Amino acid sequence: MAIVTPQEFYANFTSEGKSIFCYDAVQTTSPGIWLVDNPLMFSFPLLLFQLTLIFLFTRITQSIFSHLFIPIHISQIIGGIILGPSCLGRYRPFENIMYSPVSWEQLNLISVLALFLFYFLTGLKTDLSMIPKAGKKAFAIAITGAILPSIFVVLIDYSCKSIIPTRFRENSVILITMYLWSGTSYIVVSCALANLNLLTSKLGRLVMSASVINEFTNLFGRCALSSYMLATKSHSIAMGVTSMVAYLAFLVFLVFVARPLTILAIKRTPEGRMLNDACFIGVLVLVMGCGFIGELIGSRSLAAPFFLGLILPGGAPLGVTMVEKLERMVEGVFLPVLLALVGIRMDVASLKFVSMDLKILLLFLIIVTVGKFLGAMLPCFYCKMPIRECLAVGLMMTSKGIFEAARACKLQDLKVLDMQLFTIVVLAVVIVGGSSAPLIKHIYRPEDRFVAYKRRAVQFLKRDSELRILTCIHGEEHVNAVLTLLKIMRPPTIAPICLYPIHLKPLVGRAATLLLPYTCHRTPYDAPSSSSSDTDRIFNAFFQAEQLHSAHCSILPYVCISPYATMHEDICSLALDKKVFLILVPFHKQLDIDGSSTIPIPAIQAVNSSVLRFAPCSVAVLVNHSPVEENTTFRSGTLPSPAVYFFGGPDDREALACGLRMAEDPAVGLTVVRFRHHEALLDGAEERLDEMMLEDVRMRRVGGSRVVYREEVVRDAEEIIEVIRELSGGFTLLLVGRGGGKEIPLMSGLSAWSEYPQLGIIGDLLASTDFGSRVSTLVVQQQRWVAGNRLSENASISKHAVPREEDEDEDD
């Protein structure tokens, strides 16, 4: 029997069965080569061989193109092109094995199942609340981005109707192309932005809102269009109306039956736990059943799971369970098969003879893409957004990927597209989708907006001005340390503190990020902890502290749900909006009850490093050296007694400013220890600034304040370590400067042994459990960027940073 290529297979097979390939029945498994059998002539070994090749080539292309920021779905299509008749498929023995019609339909079923489950997961992670929350700008982008390319296509089609091929009109090729390419797929946009780590950016949220509006409109538009086409084809209005009623009844079933059943299972799941196996299987059965019902009523099987995912609550525990148990299998195993098959189906060699039909389709694809790009940018220009942001929005809205590729395969199956037209459509998807992501990465840098245009540092804050602090909380174990530090920093009523605690949660089970003020659910002191969530318990502790210090402390909590890779953007954005002077982040390691270090959390370490790099104000890293089981976080004592180890430089001056802020409280006794080299000269600009800062400390000591100032003249690092080891045990909190990444001359050589560079040399020394210190440490870094002028070499901000307007603040 002659081997049939996939193109020939799909060209001859129709739903009416007009042409069918016949081949001998084959067994599923092979007895092995020992019985002189060729395992590749059996369906299961052949399927395993094909899957292995697909995984191998898609992983290779993915690893290569990921460095160019090309989306993973585009790189997997390219892997399929390499396996297809455009490349390796030209080798006859390889073609005979890879394209056997015996197993081709098996691969196709796997790809359809992958897309089926992928649509459900995407719908589950979609936040429909983005639609009512979307502003006028998002609605305008969605509308103009869809209407303008449609107008262009209609005008060109009307003016050039004489040259439009007859088969284009019979199969509605131009209409279908306009419909598919003028829209913006939420699935494509969310995957592209996640790949570029732009989900939490300002433009990322804007485009996600616009794409959700577009996707939701298209879903209902397709249902209405399908009913209309059914009534037209059957010449029966009643059938079309019946079809629409069936769609509406299916939606009623999803909302009033499927959703309540799922919510009932969620309510029975304890907080912080995933759904049990029975509920997980039940949800999967529900998904499959909805897909079957969708096929029965004539709806696309992919629309049903997406609708079901939309109406079900994402996040924990349902979204988390589905992502943990299903997403890796779907996106890591099944989905590459679908995307590789897209590339395998096409044949670049078919473009050797460029027909007029091909030229016309290519022209309309270019017109739709350009129209979409311009339509998305028009509202941005009207709102006077910077040109680079307008270009980025246009590129995001024109992104192409898995949705357009899957629809092209469907059109080829329906014989709307032949091999040439299918090949040019897939190449257009690869070119547009593969080029838009790198261009977005080059044009748009969300870190540019974190450049502050005023000094946001404690050192430059007036003594009677409000101190605004943003403190990051990852879990309940970080609360006590922050509250104890707040107690030490309590100022007199003339200089209050405004605290913005933000509970940071990783984004799991949903696609859209969240940064919202916390809705207060204050529980009584004697309320059982099981009746509230971890967020409630965290912020109730802050509210109780606010009641104790209500005269000079206010608490304004926030909740952030975001990927760890971009969590720093939400932190910096909130700090910028609230004109914060200090961001407080917890160190990623703590002491256990036995005094040993807990397991470090690399994700929190990465967040801290990014905050230190891009923060629009000063940053302090709190190293808590009290065991997590203890109720008190700093060493107990009759009175708080913090100490500042001062070596010089902007970070040390900021640490000293924080210490002096604490010393405003008469109950706090501050000790300032200055380390000086015995041959140091005070002739530099930094040294003069240090002396001016220390003069204030000396004046306070003379004025009777509880501030102790002492100098330690040292010769080398060994003497510094000896002094620190001797003094540290008598304090409740140590404050040190990070050092700006520069090596202190006295500590020369110790930087090579530094385990945590984000703490600086002295901070790393105090944080080490080998040092033997059980005193908590606050490592301070002063604001790095002001008015586009870099103050340190640690930051990396684009030269294209656009100045923004800041409201005047009385604190400045």
ZAMARGU-4260 file (C-alpha; in steps of 0.2 Angstrom, whole numbers, plus 5000, padded with zeros to 4 digits):
<rodrens>
0) 5000/5000/5000 | 5007/5017/4995 | 5010/5029/5009 | 4999/5044/5010 | 5004/5061/5016
5) 4994/5071/5029 | 4989/5083/5015 | 4983/5069/5004 | 4974/5062/5019 | 4964/5077/5023
10) 4962/5082/5005 | 4952/5065/5002 | 4943/5063/5018 | 4927/5072/5021 | 4913/5071/5033
15) 4901/5064/5019 | 4914/5050/5016 | 4915/5053/4998 | 4933/5046/4997 | 4940/5035/5010
20) 4957/5027/5012 | 4957/5008/5015 | 4971/4999/5023 | 4974/4982/5032 | 4970/4982/5050
25) 4985/4982/5061 | 4988/4977/5079 | 4991/4989/5093 | 5008/4982/5100 | 5022/4973/5093
30) 5030/4957/5098 | 5047/4965/5096 | 5062/4964/5084 | 5065/4946/5090 | 5051/4939/5079
35) 5057/4949/5064 | 5043/4961/5066 | 5045/4980/5062 | 5038/4989/5078 | 5034/5004/5067
40) 5021/4994/5058 | 5011/4993/5074 | 5000/5008/5079 | 5006/5010/5097 | 5025/5009/5094
45) 5023/5021/5079 | 5013/5033/5090 | 5027/5033/5103 | 5040/5036/5089 | 5030/5051/5082
50) 5028/5058/5099 | 5046/5057/5103 | 5051/5065/5088 | 5039/5079/5090 | 5044/5082/5108
55) 5063/5082/5103 | 5061/5094/5089 | 5049/5106/5098 | 5060/5107/5113 | 5075/5110/5102
60) 5067/5125/5093 | 5059/5131/5109 | 5076/5132/5118 | 5084/5141/5103 | 5070/5154/5100
65) 5067/5157/5118 | 5082/5168/5118 | 5075/5179/5105 | 5058/5180/5115 | 5049/5171/5102
70) 5033/5164/5110 | 5033/5145/5114 | 5019/5141/5102 | 5027/5149/5087 | 5043/5139/5091
75) 5033/5123/5092 | 5025/5127/5075 | 5043/5129/5068 | 5048/5112/5075 | 5033/5105/5065
80) 5039/5113/5050 | 5056/5105/5051 | 5048/5088/5053 | 5035/5091/5039 | 5037/5090/5020
85) 5045/5107/5020 | 5061/5099/5027 | 5064/5082/5034 | 5048/5075/5026 | 5057/5076/5009
90) 5067/5061/5014 | 5056/5047/5008 | 5060/5034/5021 | 5056/5047/5035 | 5040/5052/5026
95) 5034/5033/5025 | 5036/5032/5044 | 5031/5049/5050 | 5016/5051/5039 | 5007/5034/5039
100) 4988/5037/5039 | 4987/5022/5051 | 4992/5034/5065 | 4989/5051/5058 | 4972/5051/5065
105) 4978/5046/5082 | 4989/5062/5082 | 4975/5072/5076 | 4964/5066/5090 | 4977/5070/5103
110) 4979/5087/5096 | 4960/5090/5097 | 4960/5084/5115 | 4974/5095/5119 | 4965/5110/5112
115) 4949/5105/5121 | 4958/5105/5138 | 4968/5120/5135 | 4953/5130/5131 | 4945/5125/5147
120) 4960/5129/5157 | 4962/5146/5149 | 4943/5150/5152 | 4945/5145/5170 | 4960/5157/5172
125) 4951/5171/5164 | 4944/5184/5176 | 4927/5191/5169 | 4928/5205/5181 | 4940/5213/5170
130) 4926/5218/5158 | 4916/5229/5170 | 4932/5236/5177 | 4939/5240/5160 | 4940/5258/5157
135) 4935/5268/5141 | 4952/5266/5134 | 4951/5247/5134 | 4934/5247/5126 | 4940/5259/5113
140) 4955/5248/5108 | 4944/5233/5107 | 4931/5241/5096 | 4943/5251/5084 | 4955/5237/5083
145) 4941/5226/5076 | 4931/5239/5066 | 4945/5247/5056 | 4953/5232/5048 | 4935/5226/5043
150) 4932/5243/5035 | 4948/5241/5025 | 4944/5224/5019 | 4926/5228/5014 | 4932/5243/5004
155) 4946/5234/4996 | 4934/5219/4992 | 4921/5231/4985 | 4934/5241/4974 | 4943/5225/4967
160) 4928/5213/4966 | 4932/5209/4948 | 4949/5201/4952 | 4942/5191/4967 | 4943/5173/4963
165) 4926/5164/4962 | 4931/5151/4974 | 4935/5164/4987 | 4917/5171/4986 | 4909/5153/4986
170) 4919/5148/5002 | 4919/5165/5010 | 4938/5165/5011 | 4939/5184/5012 | 4925/5185/5025
175) 4932/5172/5036 | 4950/5179/5035 | 4943/5196/5040 | 4933/5189/5055 | 4948/5178/5061
180) 4962/5191/5059 | 4953/5207/5064 | 4949/5200/5081 | 4962/5198/5096 | 4962/5181/5104
185) 4963/5182/5123 | 4972/5165/5123 | 4986/5171/5111 | 4988/5188/5121 | 4989/5180/5138
190) 5002/5167/5132 | 5012/5181/5124 | 5012/5193/5138 | 5016/5179/5151 | 5031/5174/5140
195) 5037/5192/5141 | 5033/5194/5159 | 5021/5209/5155 | 5005/5202/5163 | 5007/5215/5178
200) 5013/5229/5168 | 5001/5244/5164 | 5000/5240/5146 | 4998/5222/5149 | 4983/5225/5160
205) 4976/5236/5147 | 4978/5224/5132 | 4972/5210/5143 | 4955/5219/5146 | 4953/5224/5128
210) 4956/5206/5123 | 4944/5199/5135 | 4931/5211/5128 | 4935/5205/5111 | 4935/5187/5115
215) 4918/5188/5125 | 4910/5197/5110 | 4917/5184/5098 | 4910/5170/5108 | 4892/5176/5107
220) 4895/5182/5089 | 4900/5165/5083 | 4884/5157/5091 | 4873/5170/5082 | 4882/5168/5066
225) 4881/5149/5067 | 4862/5149/5070 | 4860/5161/5055 | 4870/5151/5043 | 4861/5135/5049
230) 4844/5144/5045 | 4851/5149/5028 | 4858/5133/5023 | 4842/5123/5029 | 4830/5136/5022
235) 4821/5135/5039 | 4820/5149/5051 | 4813/5138/5064 | 4829/5127/5064 | 4840/5143/5066
240) 4829/5149/5081 | 4829/5131/5088 | 4848/5131/5087 | 4849/5148/5096 | 4837/5142/5110
245) 4848/5127/5112 | 4863/5138/5114 | 4854/5149/5127 | 4848/5133/5136 | 4866/5126/5137
250) 4872/5143/5145 | 4858/5141/5158 | 4863/5124/5162 | 4881/5130/5164 | 4876/5145/5176
255) 4862/5136/5186 | 4868/5118/5187 | 4887/5116/5183 | 4893/5131/5192 | 4883/5128/5209
260) 4889/5110/5209 | 4907/5115/5207 | 4905/5129/5220 | 4898/5116/5232 | 4913/5105/5230
265) 4924/5121/5233 | 4915/5125/5249 | 4919/5108/5256 | 4938/5110/5253 | 4948/5117/5268
270) 4957/5133/5265 | 4974/5131/5258 | 4970/5113/5251 | 4967/5107/5234 | 4952/5098/5228
275) 4952/5080/5233 | 4953/5067/5219 | 4934/5064/5218 | 4930/5082/5215 | 4944/5083/5203
280) 4938/5069/5193 | 4920/5076/5194 | 4926/5092/5186 | 4934/5083/5172 | 4918/5073/5169
285) 4909/5089/5169 | 4921/5096/5156 | 4919/5081/5145 | 4900/5081/5146 | 4899/5099/5142
290) 4910/5096/5126 | 4898/5082/5121 | 4883/5093/5124 | 4891/5106/5113 | 4893/5094/5099
295) 4875/5088/5101 | 4868/5105/5099 | 4879/5110/5084 | 4891/5121/5094 | 4910/5120/5092
300) 4917/5107/5104 | 4930/5120/5109 | 4917/5133/5114 | 4909/5123/5127 | 4924/5120/5138
305) 4929/5138/5137 | 4911/5144/5142 | 4912/5132/5157 | 4929/5138/5162 | 4923/5156/5161
310) 4908/5154/5173 | 4918/5144/5186 | 4928/5153/5199 | 4947/5153/5196 | 4961/5154/5208
315) 4961/5143/5224 | 4956/5129/5226 | 4948/5125/5209 | 4961/5134/5198 | 4976/5129/5208
320) 4970/5111/5207 | 4968/5111/5189 | 4984/5119/5185 | 4994/5108/5197 | 4986/5092/5190
325) 4982/5096/5172 | 4991/5110/5165 | 5008/5102/5164 | 5002/5087/5155 | 4991/5098/5143
330) 5004/5111/5139 | 5020/5100/5141 | 5014/5084/5132 | 4998/5086/5122 | 4999/5104/5115
335) 5016/5102/5107 | 5008/5088/5096 | 4994/5100/5090 | 5006/5114/5086 | 5019/5102/5078
340) 5005/5095/5067 | 5001/5113/5061 | 5019/5114/5054 | 5019/5096/5047 | 5003/5100/5037
345) 5011/5114/5027 | 5023/5113/5013 | 5034/5127/5008 | 5038/5119/4992 | 5020/5122/4986
350) 5024/5141/4985 | 5036/5138/4970 | 5022/5143/4959 | 5013/5159/4966 | 4996/5160/4959
355) 4984/5175/4959 | 4974/5167/4973 | 4989/5167/4984 | 4993/5185/4980 | 4976/5191/4984
360) 4975/5181/5000 | 4992/5188/5005 | 4986/5206/5001 | 4971/5204/5012 | 4981/5197/5027
365) 4993/5212/5026 | 4978/5224/5025 | 4970/5216/5040 | 4986/5216/5050 | 4990/5234/5046
370) 4972/5239/5050 | 4972/5230/5066 | 4989/5238/5071 | 4982/5256/5067 | 4965/5253/5075
375) 4973/5248/5091 | 4984/5263/5091 | 4971/5276/5087 | 4964/5277/5105 | 4981/5277/5112
380) 4986/5292/5102 | 4969/5301/5106 | 4973/5298/5125 | 4991/5306/5122 | 5000/5290/5127
385) 5019/5290/5123 | 5023/5284/5106 | 5033/5269/5112 | 5018/5263/5122 | 5006/5266/5107
390) 5017/5255/5096 | 5018/5242/5110 | 4999/5241/5112 | 4997/5240/5093 | 5010/5225/5092
395) 5001/5216/5107 | 4984/5217/5099 | 4991/5210/5083 | 4999/5195/5091 | 4995/5179/5082
400) 4997/5161/5088 | 4988/5145/5093 | 4970/5152/5089 | 4974/5157/5071 | 4984/5141/5068
405) 4971/5130/5074 | 4957/5139/5064 | 4968/5137/5049 | 4969/5118/5051 | 4950/5118/5053
410) 4948/5128/5037 | 4960/5116/5028 | 4949/5101/5034 | 4934/5109/5027 | 4943/5112/5010
415) 4941/5131/5012 | 4960/5132/5011 | 4970/5122/4999 | 4989/5118/5002 | 4995/5134/4995
420) 4983/5145/5005 | 4985/5135/5021 | 5004/5137/5019 | 5004/5156/5017 | 4992/5158/5032
425) 5003/5147/5043 | 5018/5157/5038 | 5009/5173/5041 | 5005/5167/5059 | 5023/5162/5062
430) 5030/5179/5055 | 5017/5190/5063 | 5017/5181/5080 | 5036/5178/5080 | 5041/5196/5076
435) 5028/5205/5087 | 5035/5198/5104 | 5053/5203/5101 | 5048/5220/5095 | 5037/5222/5111
440) 5052/5217/5122 | 5063/5230/5113 | 5050/5244/5113 | 5042/5243/5130 | 5051/5242/5146
445) 5038/5244/5161 | 5053/5248/5173 | 5055/5265/5165 | 5040/5271/5174 | 5048/5267/5191
450) 5060/5282/5189 | 5055/5294/5203 | 5056/5313/5199 | 5058/5318/5218 | 5068/5312/5232
455) 5060/5297/5241 | 5071/5293/5255 | 5070/5294/5274 | 5085/5305/5275 | 5077/5319/5265
460) 5060/5318/5274 | 5056/5332/5287 | 5056/5327/5305 | 5037/5332/5307 | 5032/5324/5290
465) 5022/5308/5288 | 5033/5293/5285 | 5025/5281/5272 | 5031/5263/5272 | 5026/5249/5261
470) 5029/5232/5269 | 5028/5216/5259 | 5021/5201/5267 | 5022/5183/5259 | 5015/5173/5274
475) 5009/5174/5292 | 5027/5171/5298 | 5032/5188/5292 | 5019/5198/5302 | 5027/5198/5319
480) 5043/5205/5313 | 5035/5219/5304 | 5024/5223/5319 | 5039/5223/5331 | 5048/5235/5319
485) 5033/5246/5318 | 5033/5247/5337 | 5051/5252/5338 | 5048/5265/5324 | 5033/5273/5333
490) 5035/5292/5332 | 5027/5306/5341 | 5010/5311/5335 | 5018/5326/5325 | 5026/5314/5314
495) 5014/5299/5310 | 5017/5283/5300 | 5006/5277/5286 | 5009/5259/5283 | 5004/5250/5267
500) 5005/5231/5271 | 5003/5221/5255 | 5000/5203/5255 | 5009/5195/5240 | 5002/5179/5233
505) 5009/5169/5218 | 4997/5169/5203 | 4991/5151/5201 | 4975/5145/5193 | 4971/5162/5184
510) 4978/5172/5170 | 4974/5190/5176 | 4984/5198/5190 | 4976/5207/5204 | 4982/5222/5214
515) 4967/5229/5225 | 4964/5237/5242 | 4959/5224/5255 | 4941/5224/5259 | 4941/5225/5278
520) 4935/5209/5287 | 4939/5213/5305 | 4936/5198/5316 | 4934/5199/5335 | 4949/5194/5345
525) 4941/5178/5351 | 4935/5173/5334 | 4942/5155/5329 | 4956/5156/5316 | 4948/5143/5305
530) 4934/5156/5301 | 4945/5168/5292 | 4958/5166/5277 | 4976/5169/5279 | 4974/5186/5272
535) 4961/5191/5285 | 4972/5184/5299 | 4987/5194/5293 | 4978/5211/5291 | 4968/5208/5307
540) 4985/5208/5316 | 4989/5225/5308 | 4972/5232/5312 | 4974/5227/5331 | 4991/5236/5330
545) 4983/5251/5323 | 4970/5252/5337 | 4985/5252/5350 | 4994/5266/5341 | 4979/5275/5333
550) 4985/5292/5337 | 5000/5291/5326 | 4998/5276/5314 | 4987/5272/5300 | 4985/5255/5291
555) 4980/5254/5272 | 4982/5236/5267 | 4983/5229/5249 | 4982/5211/5241 | 4993/5207/5226
560) 4991/5191/5216 | 5005/5190/5203 | 5018/5179/5196 | 5034/5179/5206 | 5044/5185/5190
565) 5034/5201/5189 | 5029/5204/5207 | 5041/5218/5210 | 5032/5228/5197 | 5016/5228/5207
570) 5026/5233/5223 | 5036/5247/5214 | 5020/5253/5206 | 5011/5254/5222 | 5026/5263/5230
575) 5026/5275/5216 | 5007/5279/5217 | 5007/5281/5236 | 5023/5291/5236 | 5031/5279/5248
580) 5048/5283/5256 | 5053/5266/5262 | 5049/5248/5255 | 5051/5235/5268 | 5054/5217/5262
585) 5057/5201/5272 | 5073/5191/5270 | 5070/5174/5261 | 5077/5164/5276 | 5072/5163/5294
590) 5078/5154/5309 | 5069/5138/5314 | 5064/5134/5332 | 5081/5125/5335 | 5091/5140/5329
595) 5095/5133/5311 | 5090/5142/5295 | 5074/5137/5287 | 5074/5132/5269 | 5077/5147/5258
600) 5064/5152/5246 | 5072/5157/5229 | 5056/5165/5222 | 5056/5178/5237 | 5075/5181/5235
605) 5072/5185/5216 | 5058/5197/5221 | 5069/5206/5234 | 5083/5208/5221 | 5071/5215/5208
610) 5064/5227/5221 | 5081/5233/5226 | 5085/5236/5208 | 5070/5245/5202 | 5062/5253/5218
615) 5057/5271/5216 | 5062/5275/5234 | 5073/5267/5248 | 5072/5249/5252 | 5075/5239/5268
620) 5078/5221/5269 | 5072/5214/5286 | 5083/5199/5292 | 5073/5191/5306 | 5084/5181/5318
625) 5070/5175/5329 | 5063/5158/5327 | 5047/5157/5318 | 5038/5148/5333 | 5042/5163/5345
630) 5028/5176/5347 | 5041/5190/5349 | 5053/5193/5334 | 5067/5204/5341 | 5076/5200/5357
635) 5066/5205/5372 | 5072/5219/5383 | 5066/5232/5395 | 5068/5245/5381 | 5071/5245/5362
640) 5089/5248/5359 | 5093/5248/5340 | 5111/5251/5334 | 5118/5258/5318 | 5134/5252/5311
645) 5140/5267/5300 | 5154/5265/5287 | 5150/5279/5276 | 5140/5281/5259 | 5122/5285/5255
650) 5115/5268/5261 | 5123/5270/5278 | 5116/5288/5279 | 5099/5281/5275 | 5101/5268/5288
655) 5106/5281/5301 | 5091/5292/5296 | 5080/5277/5300 | 5089/5275/5316 | 5086/5293/5321
660) 5068/5292/5316 | 5067/5278/5329 | 5076/5289/5342 | 5062/5302/5341 | 5053/5290/5353
665) 5060/5294/5371 | 5058/5275/5375 | 5071/5270/5362 | 5089/5271/5365 | 5099/5272/5349
670) 5118/5268/5348 | 5128/5274/5332 | 5144/5265/5330 | 5156/5273/5317 | 5170/5263/5310
675) 5185/5273/5304 | 5201/5268/5296 | 5216/5274/5306 | 5223/5283/5290 | 5206/5289/5283
680) 5206/5306/5275 | 5190/5317/5275 | 5193/5326/5258 | 5179/5318/5247 | 5162/5323/5244
685) 5154/5308/5251 | 5165/5310/5267 | 5159/5328/5269 | 5141/5322/5268 | 5144/5309/5281
690) 5151/5321/5293 | 5136/5333/5291 | 5125/5318/5295 | 5135/5313/5310 | 5136/5331/5316
695) 5117/5329/5319 | 5120/5314/5330 | 5133/5323/5340 | 5121/5337/5343 | 5107/5326/5349
700) 5119/5318/5361 | 5123/5335/5368 | 5105/5339/5369 | 5101/5325/5381 | 5093/5313/5369
705) 5094/5294/5371 | 5107/5293/5357 | 5124/5286/5360 | 5138/5290/5348 | 5155/5280/5348
710) 5169/5278/5335 | 5179/5263/5332 | 5196/5265/5324 | 5200/5249/5315 | 5214/5243/5304
715) 5207/5228/5294 | 5192/5217/5292 | 5197/5206/5306 | 5196/5220/5319 | 5179/5225/5312
720) 5172/5208/5314 | 5179/5207/5331 | 5170/5224/5336 | 5154/5219/5328 | 5154/5202/5337
725) 5157/5210/5354 | 5144/5224/5352 | 5130/5216/5343 | 5124/5205/5358 | 5118/5220/5368
730) 5106/5227/5355 | 5088/5222/5349 | 5090/5228/5331 | 5105/5231/5320 | 5104/5244/5305
735) 5117/5244/5292 | 5118/5251/5274 | 5119/5239/5259 | 5134/5248/5252 | 5127/5250/5235
740) 5136/5235/5229 | 5153/5243/5232 | 5167/5235/5242 | 5171/5243/5258 | 5190/5246/5258
745) 5192/5240/5276 | 5182/5224/5271 | 5193/5221/5256 | 5192/5202/5250 | 5176/5198/5260
750) 5165/5201/5245 | 5171/5185/5237 | 5164/5175/5252 | 5147/5184/5252 | 5133/5172/5251
755) 5119/5185/5248 | 5125/5200/5238 | 5108/5209/5240 | 5112/5212/5258 | 5130/5219/5255
760) 5145/5214/5264 | 5141/5219/5282 | 5122/5213/5280 | 5128/5197/5273 | 5140/5195/5288
765) 5126/5198/5301 | 5113/5187/5292 | 5125/5172/5292 | 5120/5159/5306 | 5139/5155/5306
770) 5142/5172/5313 | 5133/5167/5329 | 5122/5183/5330 | 5104/5181/5335 | 5100/5199/5333
775) 5088/5204/5319 | 5095/5216/5306 | 5088/5229/5294 | 5099/5231/5278 | 5095/5248/5270
780) 5097/5254/5253 | 5094/5272/5248 | 5084/5278/5233 | 5094/5274/5217 | 5086/5285/5204
785) 5080/5302/5204 | 5074/5313/5189 | 5082/5301/5177 | 5099/5303/5186 | 5107/5287/5192
790) 5114/5288/5209 | 5120/5270/5209 | 5127/5258/5197 | 5115/5244/5203 | 5100/5250/5192
795) 5097/5247/5174 | 5084/5259/5167 | 5081/5262/5149 | 5087/5278/5142 | 5069/5280/5134
800) 5061/5283/5151 | 5047/5295/5148 | 5045/5309/5161 | 5029/5309/5170 | 5020/5322/5181
805) 5019/5320/5199 | 5007/5329/5211 | 5015/5341/5223 | 5017/5333/5240 | 5018/5343/5256
810) 5031/5330/5262 | 5044/5335/5250
</rodrens>
